[in-house]
Amino acid sequence: MKRLVLTAASMALVAFSVLAQEPVVGTWKTQVGTTAAIDECAQGYCITMKTGNSAGKRIGSFQGSNGNFTGTIVEPESRKTFTGVLTLSGDTVHMRGCTMKVICVSLIWTRL
């Protein structure tokens, strides 16, 4: 009986953690056609490239919740670091960041 209760409690905990996962977590198609994964990490959430020349590289980290985040992202080709915001709207991620507070870039990614 104890084993059944422990198994049920463990299953409930796993189900709750899946339901509580931030909607930004997932696989995204970038504007240039490559894919990136957003996952939970020690910094909050991290972006790792899945395809293209930078596959396997972590290119960003950010913190926040409820579809509003702040953090940094590194443009893989130029290696410039942009600080800014990431907002989630349905199956679209909007990112806006600036480097040296002068050069700003906006990106839109869609969920795969």
Secondary structure, 3 states (H helix, E strand, C coil): CHHHHHHHHHHHHHHHHHHCCCCCCEEEECCCCCEEEEEEECCEEEEEECCCCCCCCEEEEEEEECCEEEEEEECCCCCCEEEEEEEEECCEEEEEEEECCCEEEEEEEEEC
